[in-house]
Amino acid sequence: MVLLSCILPTGLECGVLNARVKPGDVVAIVGAGPVGLAALLTGQLYSPAEIIMIDLDDNRLKTARLLGAATVVNSSDGKAAERVMELTRNAGVDMAIEAVGLPATFDICQGIVAIGGHIANVGIHGKPIELRLEKLWASNITVTTRLVDAGTTSMLLKMVQSGRLNPKQLVSHRFELAEILKAYDTFEHAAKEHSLKVLVRNMAYDMK
């Protein structure tokens, strides 16, 4: 239930549904954190031809492979856009889902979206970005943003109950409430600890 309250509906509503992913599409998700991986899991429900996952962290890219990404691209060398364009024979991707909230990751989306394509921004941006209208203006590109309203939660719950979705795969660490400082430290140092979603349990509450 914890994952149904935030990351799964966020990845689905703000990413997959806003991008209007449909059968046969080529989709790129920039950011293999919990929300990006939630978009990967839920995006597969709409039968895209391929999902490309882009991130700096090889461990998270490995997880993305296990969860269904057809191709992964490490963006640490600053050449992720060039690599994706090579993979798509310079056509670009139909949908680019930005799941980080940084100027660099949004710029990757602008560099890989195909003519007539869609950029669905999911990440929360704390700094201004540069909108490259000199590239996008004649390409019929749609850019969307959205706050999650959890309108898909009941549908997601049914899919979890049926076994169609397994959000437990996104939980990398579990702690008791008494270990909450360790839990925060693990989440803060995600690359070092290979953490995704960190779960904290309150045993006293569970027993009521």
N, C-alpha and C positions, 0 to 999 in steps of 0.2 A: 504493500500500500504506500510505503514511503516514496518509492520511485514513481508511482502513479500520480502523486500530488504535484510533481514539478517537472522532472527532466523528460519523462516520456511524452506528456502532452506538449511540452515546449518544443521538443524535436519534431513532433508530428505536426502541430498546428502552425508554429512560426516558421518551420523549415519545409517539411514535405508538402503540407497542404497549401501553404502560401506559394510555394514554387510550382504547384500544380503538376507534380510528378505523375506520369502516366506510363502505361506499358510501352516498352521500346526506347525510353529516354536514356540518355547518357547523363549521369548526375555526378557532380563533384561536391564533396563535403570538406570544407576547409576548417580543420580543428577536430581532433580525435579525442577530445575530453568527453565527459559523461553525456553532455547534451548532443554533441556531434555524433557520438556512438548511438544515442537514442534515435537520432534522425536516420542513422544507418539501419537500425533494426526496423523502425517503422516504415522507412522508405521502401524496403523490400516487399512490403504488403501490396505495393502498386506495380510490381513487376517491371522495373526499369531494366534496360538491356545491360547496363553496367553502372556500378557505383565506384568512383575513384575517391580514395581517402587521402587527405593531405595534412601533414603535421610535422613538427620538429622532432618528436619523440619516437624513436624506433620501437620502444616497448608498446606504446599506444597504437602504433601502426600494426604491430604484430597482433594485438587484440582485435583491431579492425579487420584484419584478414580472417581471424577465427570467427568473427561475427558476420562475415559475408561480403566484405569489400573485395571486388574483383582485382583491383589494382591499388597499390599504395605508393605515395610519393613523399619522400622526406624533403621538406622545404628549407632545411638549415643552410643550404648553399645559395639561397636567394634565386634559384632558377626553377621553382616549381611550375610557374606559368609556362615556361618554355617546354618543360617536360610534358605537361598535360597536352599542350598543342601538338607535340610530336606524337603522343599516344593517340590523338584523335585526328591525325593527318591534317592538322591545321584547321579543322572544322570547329573546334571548341566543344564545350559541353552545353547540353540543352538547359540544365539547371545547375547553378552554383549556390550552395548553401553556406553562408558565412556563420560559423559557430564559435567565434573567439571574441570579437569585439576590438580589434586592433586595426590601425590604418593599413599595415602590411598585409593582413589577411583579407581585408576587403579589396585591396588592390589586386591580390591574386585572382579574386572572383571577377574583377573587371577585365583582367587579362586573359581569362579562359572562356568567358561566356560566348556562346555562338550567336550568330545573327538570328534575331527573333527569340533569343533566350531569356532567361529569368534569373535574377539575383535575389535570393531570399535572405535577408539579414536577420540573424537570430541573436548574435552576440551583442552585449551591452557595451556601447562605445563611450569611453571616458575622455576621448580626444577627438578633435575634428578629423575628418578624412578628406581626401581630394577626390572629387567626383570627376572622372575623366570623360567629360561630355564630348571632347574632340574625337574620341573613339566610339562612344555609345550613341551619339545623336542620330546617326543615319542607320543604325543597326536594329531598330525596333526592340530595344531592350527594356524589360520591365524590372523595376527594383521595388521590393516590398519590405515593410517592417510590420511588426505586430507584437503585442503583449499577449502572453498565454492567458486564456480564460477557462481552461480545463473543460471545455465543452465536449472533448473527446474522451474524457476519463471513463465514462460508463462503457464505451466501446472497447477501450484498451483493457478494462477490467475483464470483460468477457473473453478477450483474446488471451489474456494471461491465464484465466481459469480453464480455457480449452487447451492450453499448451502451445498455442500459436505464437505467443511471445514469451520470452524468458528473461525478464529484466534483472534477475539475480546475477546474470553474467556481468552486469555493470558494477557490482559491488566487489571491490578488491580487498577491503579490510573491514573487520568488525571489532568493536570495542564495547566494554561496559561503561556505564556512566562515570564510574570512578576513574576511568582512564581517559577522560575527555581531553585533557591537555595533550596527551600522547596522540589522540585522534586528530586534533587540530594541527599538531606538528607534522603528522603523516600527510595530511591534506595539503599543508603549506609547501612541503617539499615533495611534490608529486613525482617529479622526474627521478629523484634519488630513491624514493620509496616504492616506485612503480605503482602509485595509487590511482584509482579512478574515483569511484564513489565510496566514501567512508561512512560506515553505519555505526551509530552509537545507540546502545540499548539501555533502557532503564528497567532493571530487573524488578524493582519494587512495583513499578507500574504494570509490568507484564503479569505479575502475580495476582493483581486485583481482578 
